[in-house]
Amino acid sequence: MTDARVPKVTFLGKPGCHLCEDAEPVVRAVAARRGAELTVLSILDDEALQRQYGELIPVVLVDGVQHSQWFVEAERLDAAVVAAASAQA
């Protein structure tokens, strides 16, 4: 049996985005509760991210795969992080 791996959660947003302000605390809480590695990025700091996600923010990635955009449901994100932690590396 292998130990659970540490999933990577990435939150993409930008300053002044009201949806981002609502979603970020939810993402932080889930990541902290599940021991996930959290990275918070502003799309304004990366032209490629800005082109890719533009008005879709906030966007949450779990292990590099897009999980959600615009709204974050805590229960759904929690389940995705648990599943990622259980996945074989």
Long-range contacts (C-beta under 8 A, 24 or more apart in sequence): 2-88, 2-89, 4-85, 4-86, 5-84, 5-85, 5-87, 5-89, 6-35, 6-36, 6-37, 6-85, 7-34, 7-36, 7-37, 7-62, 7-63, 7-81, 7-84, 7-85, 8-36, 8-37, 8-39, 8-61, 8-62, 8-63, 8-64, 9-36, 9-37, 9-38, 9-39, 9-60, 9-61, 9-62, 9-77, 9-81, 10-38, 10-39, 10-40, 10-41, 10-60, 10-61, 10-64, 11-38, 11-39, 11-40, 11-41, 11-58, 11-59, 11-60, 12-41, 12-42, 12-43, 12-49, 12-53, 12-57, 12-58, 12-59, 12-60, 12-61, 13-40, 13-41, 13-42, 13-43, 13-57, 13-58, 13-59, 14-42, 14-43, 14-44, 14-57, 15-42, 15-44, 17-57, 17-58, 19-57, 19-58, 19-70, 19-71, 20-57, 20-58, 23-58, 23-60, 23-71, 23-72, 24-58, 26-72, 26-74, 26-77, 27-58, 27-60, 27-72, 27-77, 29-74, 30-74, 30-77, 30-78, 30-81, 31-81, 33-78, 34-78, 34-81, 34-82, 34-85, 35-85, 36-81, 36-84, 36-85, 63-87
